[in-house]
Amino acid sequence: MKDIATLYDTDALQETAADHLWMPFSPSKSAGYNQPPILVHALGSRVTDSTGKQYIDGLAALEAMLVGHGRRELIEAASAQMQAVAFVDVFRYTSEPAIMLAGVLADMLPAPLSRVFYTPGGAEAVEVALKMARQYHLVSGQPNRKKVITRAGSFHGCTYGAMEVDGNYWATRNYLYEPAPDAGRIVPPFACPQCDFGKATRLLACPHAIEQVLLTERPETVAAVVVDPAATAIGVSVPPPDYMRELARICRRYGVLLIVDEVITGFGRTGKFFCIDYSGVDPDMVTLSKGLTSGYAPLGATVVSEKISEALESPADGRFAHGHTFGGHPVACAVALANLNIIHEEGLVERSRLLGEELLERMRAALQHHRTVWDIRGLGLLAGIELAHDENGTPFSNPGEVGTMVRHECRANGLITLPLHPGSVMFFAPPLVITADEMDEMVEIFARSLSEVERKLGYGS
């Protein structure tokens, strides 16, 4: 094969991108703004850009690529389904893969979760959950239950409805769209005196704080609580299993629905098939995407309990009038089935648990002498490194600026990562097929990159 750098005119591509491509969370001329790499090849845990530069994908293509890049099984599953039936009118017809996948998901999740509503992605799955929650209370004779409680720092998508449950995540700017949906209520950190989540306590609202907001808002006006069970966006502030159990008890006590967002944490990312498996809770709804297809095709799902689906069976107000053209796309569902088979056959869930423990150990050993590293935490192959101004954990005056500096330095050195809320927690979620040697290389690149940023910030050697 010819050298990749000779196959692509990178300058011409970047120029076209600068003129016409508007990338997410970027200025309109984003390519000209930060010259993003143009990825042209990927295999396993590595990706290569149009100049031939190689990177370790420390984020598994935005947490999705669980089984690794370049899996022939998924490519062949997509091809076979396209040759059979590439697409259907999903409002009036269905396909064999969509039916089979719904059955598989229902079997994998706790028994009360039995009905699968497909969407094109994770934000849309959250939209479905929010609309279903309000409609459930409406048809149940409680039309005033419209508010939705979320935690400060959380992120559940940036569509108009999902903005309601954005916890003022550091990278969003939802105030620009005011007046926006105003039913969301944000629970601030810290955790209450009864709860201790280690150093992550200062970032994460605890169940008792959520209960206090619920009571302040009056339970009879609250439809649901939405949480990510590993608090991924909130600086990877992983709480103990009792957190979810206590939250579920609070929701049941006040008749509030519990929506668990497993878009990032599902399908083995945390060392269990679903993060809720650690606590054994039975939520009313679970939202899924990303690892469902390992990113090989766009697909999301909202899986709901029989209680919810039965309430929305009646005509008129009970019928759930919602749908997406590409929800339950037959090709995406076929890819998902093949993807779940790989995860099962290759034991990737247990691999995630074991490698995740190793990754935290390697990070702590390699980074213990860095003056800005305040905490290293995670669950499975989901890890966060919290950076701070000093050994007391004093936040930087501009956490996002520091996190962005580290991200750019890592990319220059061949590692893909990003900062999470509040902007200074560096995030790692590599493919579940990453090797031990690749993990060592990932940690070494990060340590070297952080040293350079610390030097620029005046921390010395």
N, C-alpha and C positions, 0 to 999 in steps of 0.2 A: 504493500500500500504506500502511496506517495505521502510525503510529509504533509501533515494537516495544514501547516502554514502556507503551503503552496497551492492549496485547493480553494481558498477563500480570499476574496478581496475585502479584508476587514475594514479598511478605510472607507471603501464605497458603501459597505453595509452600515457602518456607523453614521455616515453622512445621510443615508436614506432614513435611518432610525431617527436621527436628530430632526429631520424635516417632517416625518409622518407618524412615528410611533410614540404613543403616549402610554407610559408604563404606570402601573399602580403606585400610589403614594409618592408620586414624583411630579415635578413641574412638567408642563406640557411638552417641552423639548427635552425630555428626560435623557435621551441618549447623548445629546450634546452636552447635557448638564454634568453627567458623571461617567460617561463612557462605559456603560455596563458591558461585561464580557458577553460575547455571543457564543453560547454553548453549542457545539456541533457533534460531540460524541460523548457517550457515557457508558460505563460498564461497572457493575458492582457498586463500590462506594466512591468511585472516581468519575469526574467529568473533565472534559477538555474543551477549551475555547478555540476560536477560529485562528488564533495565532500559534496554537500548539501548546499553550500553557495548560498544565494539569492542576486540578484541585481535588482535595478530599472533601466530599460533600458531607460536612458536619451537620447538615440540617435535613438530609434525605429529601431534597427538593421540597422545602417548606413542610417538613414532617410527614410527607406522604409516602415516599418511596421505601416502604418497609422491606420488600424482598430484593431490593437493589435494582440498579439500572440494567437494561439490556436483557431482560428475561425472555427467552424465546417462547416459553410456554404461554405467556400473556399475549405476545404478539400473534402467535398462532391461534389462540382462542378468539381474539378480535377478528382475525381474518376469516376463520371458519364461520363465525356468526354473521359477518358481513355478506358472505356468500349465500348463507341460508335466508336470512331476512335482516337487512341492515337497519331498518327503522320502521316503526309503526306509529299510528295515531294513538298515543298512550292515554288519551282521554276516553277512548271508546273500545280499544283493543289492548291486548297484552301479548306477551311472548313467553316462551318456555323458560328462558333464563331469568326473567323477572319473577315468575312464579316460584321457581326453584330457590332463588336467592332469598326471597321473602321467607320461605320455610326454613332455610338454613339460619337466617338471622334470628328468627323467633326461637329456634332451638338453642341457639348460643346464649341468648340473653335470659335474665330471670323470668320465671314462668308468667308473671302478670303481663309482661310485655309481649304482645302477640300479634299486633297489626303493624304493617310496614307501609309507610307513605314515602314514595321516592321523590327526590329533588335532584337538581343538577349539581349541588354542592352543599357545603356546610352552612354558610350563611342562610341559604334558602331553607335548610332543615330547621334552623332556629326560628325563622319566620313562621314556618308551619306550626312549630310547637307553641309559639306565642298566640297565634290565631286560634289554634285548637283549645288552648287553656281558657281564653276568654269565652269562646263559644260554648265550651263545656259548662262553665258556670252560668252562662246565659240560659241554656236549655235546662239547667238544673234548678232554676228559680232564684239565682243569685246574680242578677245583671250588674250589680255594683262592683263585683270583683273584677277589676281591670288593671290594677297596678301589678308590676313585676319587680321583684327585688333582685339586685345583683350586687357584686362586691367591687369595691374600689380597685382599679387596676385591671379589671377583667376585660376580655375581648371576645365577642361571640359573633363577629361579622360586622360588615359596614353597610349593609343594605338598610333601607329607610326604617323598617321595623326593628331590625337587629340593633340599630343605634339606641333603642330604648334601654337595652341591657349592656351597653358599653359603660364600663366603670371609669370613664375618663382615662382610658389607656393612654400611655405617654405619647404614642405616635398618631393618635387620632385627633381630629379637630372638629368635633361635632357641633361646637358652638357656632360654626360658620353657617349651619343649616337651620338655625332657629327662626321661627318657632318649629321645632321638630316634635315628634311624638313625645309626650311628657308623662307617660305612665310609669316610666322606670324610676326606681328608687335605689340609690347607691349607699351601701353600708361601708363606712370608712374603717380602716385599720386604726388602732392596733387590736390584737386579740384582747379579750377581757382577762382579769386576774386569774380566772379559773383555768385558762388555757395557756399552754406553752408549746410552741412549735419551733423552739430553738431560735436562731437568729432571724428566721423567716417570720417570726411573730409580729415584727414591726410592719410587715407588708400586708398581712392577711387578716381580714375580718373573720372572727370566729362565729360558731353557730349562735352563741348567746347574744353577740352583737347584732346578728341578723334578726333574732327574736325581738330585740328591743326596737329595732326599726319597724318590724312587722306590727308590734303593739302600738307604736306611735302613729303609724299610718291607719290603724284599726284593721284587724284581720278580715272583717267583712267587706273590705275594699281591695283586698290583695288576691290576685289570681294565682301567682306562681312565684317560686324562687328558682333562679337559674344559676347553676354553678358548673365549673370544670373541676372534676374531683381531684386532680393533681394541682390545681391552681396554676397551670402552666404559664399563662400570660402574666400572672402576678409574680414575676420573678422566680418561677419554678418553686413556689412555696408549698411544698408537699406536706399536707397535714397527716396525722395518724388516722387509721381506719375509724376510730371513735368519732372523728369529726363528722363524717357522712352519716354515721348511725344516729348521732345526736340531732343533726340537721333534719334527717328523715322523721324522727320523733316529733320535732317541733312543727314540721309541715303538717303531719297527720293531726296533731293536737288542735291546729287552727283551721283545718280544712283547706290548706293551701297546697297546690300541686307542686311536686318537685320535678324539675327538668334538669337532667344531667347531660352536659355537653361533652361527649366523648369523641369529638371530631379529631382531636389530636391524640388523645390517650388510648383510643380503641385499637383492637386487633394486635395486641402484644407489645405495644410501645412501652408500657410500664412494667412488663414482666408477668402480667396476667392478661387473659384475652381482653378483658375490659377492666378499667381501673376500679369500677364499683365492685368487682369480684373480691377486692381486698376487704371491703366492709360488709358485703353481703346484703346491701340495701336493695329494696325494690322501688325504683323511682316510677313516677307516673309516665314519664317520657324520656327517651334517650335520643340524642342527635348524633349522627354518624357521617363520615365522609373520609377524605384523605386516604388513610390506610386501607379503606374498604376495597379500593382498586389498586393500591400502591401508586396512585397517580397516573396510571396508564390510560385511564379514561375518566371523564368527569362524572361523579355520581355521589349523591348524598341520600340520607334517609332519616326520617323521624319515625321511631318505633314507639308505639303507644300501648298502654294497658287496655285490657278488655273493658274496664270501667269507662275509659274515655271513648273507645270506639263504639260501645253500645249506646252511650248518650248521644252520639252523633249519627245514629242510624235513622232517626225519625225524619219525616219530610219537613218541609218549610225550614224553620230555624235550625233544625238538627242536621240538615245536609251540609257537609263541609264543601263549600263551593270554592275550591282552590286547586290549582294545578300548574305544572310547568311543561312546556313542549318537550323538553328533553329529560324530564324526570322518568326514571326507570327505562332509560335507553337500552334496547336489547343488547347492543354491543358492550356497553358499560357493564351490564349485569353479567354477561358471559365472562368478561375479564375479571369481575369481582369473584365469581365462583372459582375460576382458575387460580386467582391470587390467594383466596382462603385455603385452597388445597395445598399450595406451596407452603404457606405458614404452618399448616398442620403437619404435612409430610416431613418438613425439614426441622421441626421442633423449634421454630423461631421464637415462640413465646418464652420458653424456658431459656433459650439462648439470650434473649433480651435481659432476663433477670440476672443471669450469671455474669454476662459481659457488663451489665450496668454496675454491678458491685465492683468489678475490676476497674471500670472507668473512673469511678469516684476515688478509688485507692490511688490510681496512677496520677490523677489530677492533684490530689492532696499532697502526694510525695513530690511532684514536680514543681508545685506552685507555692509551697509553704514559706519560701523566703521572699516572695513578692510582697512589697509593702502595701499594695492596693488591694490584694485579695483578702476579703473579709470573711467569706463563707463559700463553701462548695457543697451542694446538695442535689438530690435527685431521686429518681425511682425508675428502675429498669434503664433503658437507653434514652433517658430523659434527664438531662443534667443542666444545672445552672451555676455559674460562678459569679458571685456578687462582689463587685468592686466598690471600694469606699475610699474616702480621703485619707483615713488613718486607721490605726489598729483599734480605735474605739468605735469604728463603724460610722463615723461622721460622713453623711452623704456629700458628694461633690456638689458644688454650687450649680452645675449644669450636668446632671447625670447622663442625659441623652447625648451630649456632645462628647463625653468621654467614651461612652459605649460605641458611638459611631466611629470615633478614632480607632478603637480596637478592631471593629469590624473591617474597616478599610485596610488596616495594617495586616490583618489575618489574610484578607483576600489577596493582597500583594504578595504574600508569602505562600499562597496556595492552599488556603483553608477557608471554607464557607461557614460562616456563623452569623449571628445577629444579636442585638441587644433587646431584652425584654423590659417590661415595666419594673422600676421607674426610669429605665433607660440605661442603667449601669449593671444589669445582670446579663452576662453573656450566656447564650443558649446553645445547647448541643443536643441533637436528636438524629444521630446518624442512622443509616440503614441497619436493619437487624442482622444483615449478613456481613457487617464490617469485621475485619480480622483483628487479632490482637496486635499485630505489627502496625496495622493502619491506625488503631487507637493510639499506640505509642507515638506515631508520626503526628497525629492530630494534636496530641497534648504538647509535643515538642514544638510544633509550629506556633501553637497558641502562646506558650511560655516565651518564645523568642519574640513574638509580635508584641506581647504585653510589656516586655522589657523595653522595647523601642518606644512604646507609648509612654511608659513611666519616665523614660529619659526626656522625652519632649515635654512632659508635665513638670519636670524639675525634681524628680525623685532620686536622681543619681543612680549609681550602680547597685 
